[in-house]
Every structure is written in structure tokens, then in C-alpha cells.
């Protein structure tokens, strides 16, 4: 399987037409059709539903599209890394993170780094810890910022000094919005929106003890922003770390700390014993210097 053929495949998937894709690629339509028919034969599966002039992807085609994008992204990254071995530092540092207060620390690290290496582009990917962890394992992300608990086996990391507090959010006209904090016994009476990650739910379960089984869990959400939208429509009370809701408009949602207080720490991690490109190595140096 050649990268050239994968690019052909991705172009057809984008254009949903062999004719249009051939025009984009500056090859003949019969040549393109033969190349992709050979790819289907090599993989032993159909990649396209052919409906006249229009084509759509089969389930196997959708899977190949995801994998092909990962491969072409890695190819671009390799080219960037090896084309910037001169004295001027250029390239891309890719960082995966969630929605929490430690992103502000990350911003400070990035600010110091960009002053030294202005030609380096920083690519931020927002997602849950599970998604970022998978991307790091595949080499699609260089640095990961994780809310604990997270498996750090195979990673080098530093733990941020600041911790995120857990909060519950609600509309400003909610009767609970006048309280200073929300107690455990008050939570069990509310329709809640919990983080999707099971590790995080386990942390909440440890904090709540036997009361966790009494919770009315209306929704789970992988990102706090979507949970906030549900809350604005009166569909539940999101529980999250304070980093995400602190940027919500207070006329739409307010946050109240939980009592007794519950906190979560954050780590910035990178894969151990990996021969990183120069821009990434320098970024890791910046992380360690910031800690010091």
C-alpha cells in the first residue's frame, strides 16, 4: 500500500466523485479507478458505494479514512521535523489537553517558548484524557495535559502545583445559586451531569461514599462545554473541575464549590525514550524549566 494511493483514496472520499477527484489529482479517471480498485483488492473489501457518478464510503471505507488521515498527518510531521535541522528552530509541537485550570499554566509555558522560538507552530487538540492518551500512544500528539487519575506508565511527566477544585454548575436563577457551596446531601437530590470518564467517576464515588449509588445521573458528557449547554436549558447540574466553567458567562451559569472540598491535580506528560524532533525537545525543556 503506497502513500500516493492513500492520498488518491482521501481525495475521492472528500470529493465523493472519481471524476472530480481525478481533476484535483491531475490524473485520468480510468487510472484513478484502477488504482483504487487495486487497493480494494489488496485490502479484500469494498471501500466505496458506487451510485452512478457519486460515491460514498462503506463502513470499511470510513475506517480506512480515519487510518489514512493518521498516516498522512504523521508523514507531514516527519517532513516538518527533518526539514528544520538548521539553526533556526521551526516545526510543530502538538499538545493535547482538556478543559481545566492547568491550561492557564500551559499558556504561560507556551508564551515563554514562543518568545524564544517564534517560528514554531503549536497545535492544540482539545479532548478527554482517554482521547489524548490514545493520540499520544499513536504519536499524533507530542505533549499531553491530563487531569488525574491517569496511567503514567511509559511517560515522563511533571505534576502541576495548582489543583483544580470540583464544582457544580447551575443557572443563576436556581435557588441553590445563593449558597456558598453545595453539600453532598444536596447533590443526591439533583439531576446531575457527570464527566464521562470512568476514572473520574470513581474519584467522585470515593468522595461521596455510599451516597454515590443514590445519585440521579441524567447525562454524562466528555467535555464540560456541552454539559454547560444542557444546564442552561435546565436539564441538569454539571459536576466538573472549575477550569471549564470559569469561562462561562455568569449571567448564564454560575458555579459552586462542593463541600467537603474535593480537588484534582494535573500532569503534563510526554512519552519516555522517544527521539523527539528539536522543537519538541526544546518545549520539554521549557516545561521542566517552568517547574523549576
N, C-alpha and C positions, 0 to 999 in steps of 0.2 A: 504494500500500500504506500503510495507516494504522497508527499505533502501537496504536490501540484494537483493531484486528483481530489484530495480533500478540499482544496480551495474551489475546484470546479463544483463539487457537491454543495458546498456552502453557498456558492453564488446561485445555483439553481434553487436551493431552499429559500433564499432571500427573494429572488425574482418570481418564483413559482411558475417558471416558464423556461423550457430549454432554449427557445429562440431568443428570448431577451437575455438569458444568461450567456449564450454564445456571443451575442453582440458585445456584452460587457467584457468578456474574456478575449475577444478578438480571435475567435476560432470558429470553424464552421459548426453548424448544428449537428450534422451527422457525426463529426469527430467527437463532439461533446457527448452525444448519446452513446457512442461506442465505449468511451472511457467509463461512463457511469454504469453501463450495463456490465462491463468487466468488473467494476467494483462490487456490484450486487452479486455477481457470480463468485467473486473471491470471498465475500462475507457469507454467502449462502442464504441470502434473504433479500426480499424486496424492500427497497428504500423509499419508493415513490408510488402514490396512486396516480396513474396517468388518465386524465379525463380530457380527451381532446388536446387542446393547446395548453391547458392548465395542468399543473402537477401539485400535489400536496404530499407531505411526508407521512409515511406509515409510522406506527409506534417505534419500529426499529430505526426508521429514519430520524425520528426525534431524538432517540438515544445517541445515534451517531453524530447528530448535530451538536449535542452537548459535548461529547468527547472531542469532536473535531475543533470546536472553539477553544477547548482547553489546550489542545496541541498547538494550534496556531498562535494562541496567546503566549505559550511557552517559547515558541520559535522567535516571536518578536522580542521577548525578554532576553533570550540568548544573544540575538543580534545586537540589541542595545548594550548589553554588558560588554561584549567583545569589541564593539566599535568605539568604546570610550576608555581605552587604556592609556591615553596620553595624560599630560599633566593636568589639564582642565577636567574636573570631575563632572560628568554628565551621566544621564541614565534615569532609571525609575526605581523608587523604593515603594513597594506596595505594602499597605498596612490594613489589617482587618480589625474592626472594633465594634462594640455595641454602643448602647446609649447609657452612659453613666458619667459620673463626675470626673473620673480619671481621664476622660477625653480632653479636659482642660489642661491637664498636665502634659498629655501628648501634644497639644497645640503649642505649649511652651517649648517642648523639645524640638518640634518642627521649626519653630521660629528661630531658635538658635542655629539649627542645622542649615536653614535656608540662607541665613546671613553669610555662612561660610561657603556654601555650595549652591549658589542661586540657579545654576543650570540644571540641577537635579529636579525632576518632577516627582511629586509624592502623590500616589494613588490611594485614596481611602475607600475601603469597602465596608459598608455597614451591614451587620448581620448578627445572628445569635452566636454564642460561643461554639455550638456544635458545627455550624456552617463554617465559621472562621477556622476552626480546628481542622476540618476536612480540607479546606483550601490550603492551609499551611502544610498538611501532610502531602499534598499533591504538588507543592512548590509553586502554587498560584499566588500565595501571599508570603512576604518575607517576614513580617513582624505581626504578632497578634496581641491584642489587648483584651484580657479575659477577666470577667468577674468570677471570683472563686465561689464554689469549688470547681476546679478544673484539673484534669490529669496532666501533670507537667513532666511525665516520663519522656525522656528524649529531648527535652527543651532546656535551654539556658534561660533564665528569667530574673527579673527583679520585682520585688513587691513594692507597690506604691505606699508611701507613708500615710496618705489620706485614705479614709474609708468612706464608703457610701452608706448612708442611712436608708433603711427601708421606710417607705411612706405609703399611705393610701390616699388616692385622689378622689375628688368629688366636685360636683357643681357648686358654685359659690352660694346658691340659694338653698343648699341642703342644710337641714337642721344641725348636722354634725360639723358643718364648716365653722361654727363658732367655737368649737372646742380647741384646746391647745394641742392635744394628742388623742389618739384613739386606742382604747384598751382592747385586750384580747377578747374579752367577753362581748364587746360591741361588734367585733368583726363577724362573729358567728351568726349574727342576725342579718347580715347584709348579703346581697347577691354580688359575688366577687369575680374579678377578672384576674387570673393568676398568670405568671410567666409560664411559658410552655415547657421550658427545660425541667426535666425531672430532678436533676441535681439541686436546682434552686427550690423546687417544691419541697424537696427533702429538708432543706435548711429551714423553710417555714414550718414544716411538720415538727422538726425538733424544737422550734421556738414555741409552737402552740401546744405541743404535747398531745394529750388525749382529745383536746378540742379540735384538732385538725379534721377528725372524722365528722365533725358536726358542720363543717363549712358548706355553704351553698355556693358552689363553683358554677357560675353561669357561662363564663367564657375562659378560654386560655388563649394567650397571644404571644407570638415570638418577639414582637417589638412593642415598646411602650407607646409609640405614637398611635398605632391602631387601637390600642386599648383605650387611649385618651379619647378618641373619636366615639367609641362606644359609650364611654362615660358621659360625654357631652350630651348624648341622646338619652340619658337616663337608664342605660341598660346594665349598669353595674359599677362597682368600685374597683379600679385597678390597684393592685399592690405591686410596687416596683421599687427599685432603688431611686434615690432622689435625682440622679443625673438627668434622666429623661424629662420628667415633669417640670423641672425647674425652669425650662424654657417655654412652657405652655403659658398662654395669656391668662393672667389671674382673674380676668373677668369671665373666663370660660371654665377654668378648672383651678381648684386650689388643692394643695397637698398638706396632709397632716402626718406627723411622725407617729410611729407605733410605740406603744408603751406596754411592757418594758422595752427599752430601746434594743433594736437589732441592727447590726452593721455587717457589711460585706467588704472584703478587701479586693484589690485588683492587682493583676500581674501583667507586665509587658514581657513577652516571650519570643524566642526565635529558636529554630531548630539547631540542635547541638551537632558539632563536627560537620558543618556544611561549608563548602568552599564558596562563600558569597562573593558577589561582584563588589568592586570597590565602593560604589555609593552606599550599598547596604552595610558593608563593614564599617564605614565611617558613621553611618546612622547608629549602629550598635554602640560604637564608641561614644556617641553623643548621649545615648541612653545611660550608659554607665557613668559618664561624667556628670550628668544631671543628678543621678542618685548620690554621687559623692559630694 
